[in-house]
Amino acid sequence: MINEIVVIGDLSMREGASMDEYNKLLGQMYKIVSAMPGFQSVKKYTAEDGETVSLYRFESEAALEAWRTQPDHVEAMKRGHAEFYAEGHLQICKVIREVGFKKS
């Protein structure tokens, strides 16, 4: 049974936000989340129009919930809203089917 959860994050930076501070905070958060059980990956994509989308993968809703409520992450989210983001949108998605192939 597939339980994977994918979070699609579309966050726009606030004009004048300190990218050095933001990247430092991202590094700290990645260090924490990557050590948590059930975390699979995070990848970031930028479209030609400049929109940036991040994909976070967790093996289960429980793993995502553990990250969502992790105290350092909660504080980082508050800081993100106060200092870095102009707007944002998150979609939390359950994988309902997975197909793939690999040529030998």
HUQUI-V951661 format. One record per backbone hydrogen bond with DSSP energy under -1.0 kcal/mol. CO is the residue of the C=O (numbers start at 1). NH is the residue of the N-H. If there is no record, write none. Layout:
co:nh
CO:NH
CO:NH
This chain:
co:nh
4:95
5:58
6:93
7:56
8:91
9:54
10:89
12:86
12:87
14:17
18:22
19:23
20:24
21:25
22:26
23:27
24:28
25:29
26:30
27:31
28:32
29:33
30:34
32:35
33:36
36:39
38:59
41:57
43:55
45:53
47:50
51:47
53:45
54:9
55:43
56:7
57:40
57:41
58:5
60:64
61:65
62:66
63:67
64:68
65:69
70:74
71:75
72:76
73:77
74:78
75:79
76:80
77:81
78:82
79:83
80:84
80:85
84:14
87:12
89:10
91:8
93:6
